[in-house]
Amino acid sequence: MKNLNLKNETGRSMIEMLGVLAIIGVLSVGGIAGYSKAMMKYRINKTIEQISLIAANVQAFFGSQKNYDGIECSCNLGSSGTLNDCNGSGCSIIKKAKLVPDEMLTSKQGGVTINNEFGGVGDIGTLSGTDNKVFYQRYDHLPQEACIELATQDWSSITGAGFYYVAVTTDADLVIGLYDGPKVGLGTTDNSTYITAGPNSPITEISLEQATKICADGNNNYFAIGFKK
């Protein structure tokens, strides 16, 4: 009789243990998902802060000039996904004048690389056809959620005076190559979709629906924001 009771107690303990393990597993999965979501939100907010700070720094640095001539600093990812050195006359200015937060810069023997929070790079330059009176910041290889969030921010309120346009696309060149005003359309080279919007255009802001449609490429989305003298 005692042996029978012992077997029953042992059986119940095993079932209970399996139940506990199952609960731990569920909590672990939930915890990982929650952590990933929190980190994504942190990186998005950090990027918004960085964009605002860079805009303020560049505008102040070039405040006495009629344009942003000399700010160009172009970066790119190598074919293997490694960060290459940036090139352009503005790279040394950006570093020496601390126009970009130190946390975004990686110094190399050959120069400097501007990194974004999502493992991609950041460019700074001027739009052709604007007499260098519009400078942009471009952020490459963004995940979909970050692309959507950045596209739909109220940048006029966040950055203040000088805000000119925002753009999102899956084409690195299109996001900074639209000189004839904010619009929606297809790329001329590979039919990539894009949208730009600005305060002085019929398209004053990018809607959530538009951003969701265009920011559809997992981790290969591009975002740009421009400021005008």
C-alpha positions as CSV (number, residue, x, y, z in Angstrom):
1,M,0.0,0.0,0.0
2,K,2.8,2.3,0.8
3,N,4.5,1.6,-2.5
4,L,1.3,2.5,-4.4
5,N,1.0,5.8,-2.6
6,L,4.7,6.5,-3.4
7,K,4.1,5.9,-7.1
8,N,1.1,8.2,-7.2
9,E,3.0,11.0,-5.5
10,T,6.0,10.5,-7.9
11,G,3.6,10.6,-10.8
12,R,2.0,13.9,-9.6
13,S,5.4,15.4,-9.1
14,M,6.5,14.7,-12.6
15,I,3.4,16.2,-14.1
16,E,3.8,19.2,-11.9
17,M,7.4,19.6,-12.9
18,L,6.5,19.4,-16.6
19,G,3.9,22.0,-16.0
20,V,6.4,24.3,-14.3
21,L,8.9,23.8,-17.2
22,A,6.1,24.6,-19.7
23,I,5.3,27.8,-17.8
24,I,9.0,28.8,-17.7
25,G,9.2,28.2,-21.4
26,V,6.3,30.4,-22.2
27,L,7.6,33.2,-19.9
28,S,11.0,32.9,-21.5
29,V,9.6,33.3,-25.0
30,G,7.5,36.2,-23.9
31,G,10.4,37.8,-22.1
32,I,12.6,37.6,-25.2
33,A,9.8,39.0,-27.4
34,G,9.3,41.8,-24.9
35,Y,13.0,42.6,-24.8
36,S,13.3,42.7,-28.6
37,K,10.3,45.1,-28.8
38,A,11.8,47.3,-26.1
39,M,15.2,47.4,-27.8
40,M,13.5,48.3,-31.1
41,K,11.7,51.2,-29.5
42,Y,14.8,52.3,-27.8
43,R,16.8,52.3,-31.1
44,I,14.0,54.2,-32.9
45,N,13.9,56.9,-30.2
46,K,17.7,57.1,-30.2
47,T,17.7,57.6,-33.9
48,I,15.1,60.4,-33.7
49,E,17.3,62.1,-31.0
50,Q,20.4,61.7,-33.2
51,I,18.6,63.1,-36.3
52,S,17.5,66.2,-34.3
53,L,20.9,66.8,-32.8
54,I,22.7,66.5,-36.1
55,A,20.2,68.9,-37.7
56,A,20.7,71.4,-34.9
57,N,24.5,71.1,-35.0
58,V,24.8,71.5,-38.8
59,Q,22.4,74.4,-38.9
60,A,24.3,76.2,-36.2
61,F,27.7,75.4,-37.8
62,F,26.7,76.7,-41.2
63,G,24.5,79.5,-39.7
64,S,26.7,82.3,-41.1
65,Q,26.9,80.8,-44.5
66,K,24.4,81.1,-47.4
67,N,24.4,77.3,-47.9
68,Y,25.7,74.0,-46.7
69,D,28.5,73.7,-49.2
70,G,31.2,71.3,-47.9
71,I,29.1,69.1,-45.7
72,E,29.2,66.1,-48.0
73,C,30.1,62.8,-46.3
74,S,29.0,59.7,-48.1
75,C,29.1,56.3,-46.5
76,N,28.2,52.8,-47.6
77,L,28.2,49.1,-46.7
78,G,30.6,46.8,-48.5
79,S,29.4,43.8,-50.4
80,S,30.0,41.6,-47.4
81,G,28.0,43.9,-45.1
82,T,31.0,45.5,-43.5
83,L,31.2,49.2,-42.9
84,N,33.5,51.1,-45.3
85,D,35.1,54.4,-44.6
86,C,33.1,57.4,-45.6
87,N,34.4,59.8,-48.2
88,G,33.8,63.4,-49.0
89,S,35.0,66.8,-48.0
90,G,32.6,67.0,-45.1
91,C,33.8,63.9,-43.3
92,S,36.7,65.6,-41.5
93,I,34.5,68.6,-40.8
94,I,31.8,66.4,-39.2
95,K,34.4,64.7,-37.0
96,K,36.4,67.8,-36.0
97,A,33.4,70.0,-35.4
98,K,31.5,67.2,-33.6
99,L,28.4,67.7,-35.8
100,V,27.6,64.0,-35.4
101,P,27.4,62.3,-31.9
102,D,30.6,60.4,-31.1
103,E,28.5,57.2,-30.5
104,M,27.7,57.2,-34.2
105,L,31.3,57.5,-35.4
106,T,33.8,54.7,-35.9
107,S,37.3,56.0,-36.6
108,K,39.4,54.0,-39.0
109,Q,42.9,54.4,-40.3
110,G,41.5,55.6,-43.6
111,G,38.9,57.9,-42.2
112,V,35.6,57.7,-40.4
113,T,32.3,55.8,-40.7
114,I,28.9,57.1,-39.6
115,N,26.9,54.2,-38.1
116,N,23.2,54.1,-37.4
117,E,21.5,52.3,-34.6
118,F,20.4,49.4,-36.8
119,G,23.8,48.3,-38.2
120,G,23.6,50.4,-41.3
121,V,25.3,53.7,-42.2
122,G,24.3,57.3,-42.2
123,D,25.1,59.8,-45.0
124,I,25.1,63.6,-44.8
125,G,25.2,65.7,-48.0
126,T,23.4,68.4,-50.0
127,L,20.8,67.9,-52.7
128,S,21.8,68.6,-56.3
129,G,19.8,71.3,-57.9
130,T,19.3,73.3,-54.7
131,D,22.5,75.4,-54.8
132,N,23.5,73.4,-51.7
133,K,20.8,75.1,-49.7
134,V,19.3,71.7,-48.7
135,F,21.2,69.2,-46.7
136,Y,20.0,65.7,-45.9
137,Q,20.7,62.9,-43.5
138,R,20.2,59.4,-45.0
139,Y,19.9,56.2,-42.9
140,D,20.4,52.9,-44.6
141,H,19.3,49.3,-44.1
142,L,16.5,50.0,-41.6
143,P,14.1,47.3,-40.4
144,Q,10.5,47.8,-41.4
145,E,9.3,49.0,-38.0
146,A,12.0,51.7,-37.8
147,C,11.3,52.8,-41.4
148,I,7.6,53.2,-40.6
149,E,8.2,55.1,-37.4
150,L,10.7,57.5,-38.8
151,A,8.5,58.1,-41.9
152,T,5.4,59.0,-39.9
153,Q,7.0,61.3,-37.3
154,D,5.9,64.9,-37.0
155,W,9.3,66.2,-37.9
156,S,8.2,69.9,-38.1
157,S,7.5,69.8,-34.4
158,I,10.6,67.7,-33.6
159,T,13.2,69.6,-35.5
160,G,11.7,73.0,-35.8
161,A,12.7,75.6,-38.4
162,G,14.3,74.5,-41.6
163,F,12.6,71.1,-42.0
164,Y,12.1,70.6,-45.7
165,Y,11.3,66.9,-46.5
166,V,11.3,63.3,-45.5
167,A,11.5,60.3,-47.9
168,V,11.4,56.5,-47.6
169,T,12.1,53.9,-50.2
170,T,14.0,50.7,-50.9
171,D,16.4,52.4,-53.2
172,A,19.4,54.1,-51.7
173,D,19.7,56.7,-54.5
174,L,16.1,57.5,-54.8
175,V,15.8,58.6,-51.2
176,I,18.1,61.5,-51.8
177,G,17.7,61.9,-55.5
178,L,14.2,63.5,-55.8
179,Y,14.9,67.1,-56.6
180,D,11.5,68.2,-58.0
181,G,9.5,68.2,-54.9
182,P,7.7,65.7,-52.6
183,K,5.8,63.0,-54.4
184,V,4.9,59.3,-54.6
185,G,6.0,57.1,-57.5
186,L,8.3,54.4,-58.9
187,G,12.0,54.4,-59.3
188,T,13.4,54.9,-62.8
189,T,16.0,52.1,-62.5
190,D,14.4,49.2,-60.7
191,N,10.8,50.3,-60.1
192,S,11.3,50.7,-56.4
193,T,8.5,52.5,-54.7
194,Y,9.2,55.7,-52.9
195,I,7.4,58.6,-51.2
196,T,8.6,62.0,-50.2
197,A,6.7,64.6,-48.2
198,G,7.2,68.1,-46.9
199,P,5.5,71.1,-45.4
200,N,5.5,73.1,-48.7
201,S,4.0,70.3,-50.8
202,P,0.5,68.8,-51.4
203,I,1.9,65.7,-49.7
204,T,2.7,67.3,-46.3
205,E,3.2,64.1,-44.4
206,I,3.5,60.3,-44.9
207,S,0.5,58.3,-43.7
208,L,0.8,55.1,-41.8
209,E,-0.8,53.3,-44.7
210,Q,1.7,54.7,-47.2
211,A,4.7,54.0,-44.9
212,T,3.6,50.4,-44.3
213,K,3.3,49.8,-48.0
214,I,6.7,51.2,-48.9
215,C,8.7,50.1,-45.9
216,A,8.0,46.5,-46.8
217,D,11.5,45.2,-47.3
218,G,12.7,43.5,-44.1
219,N,16.0,45.2,-43.3
220,N,16.7,47.0,-46.5
221,N,14.7,50.3,-46.2
222,Y,16.1,53.8,-46.6
223,F,15.1,57.0,-44.9
224,A,16.2,60.5,-45.5
225,I,15.3,63.9,-44.0
226,G,16.3,67.3,-45.4
227,F,16.6,70.8,-44.1
228,K,16.7,74.0,-46.1
229,K,18.3,77.4,-45.5
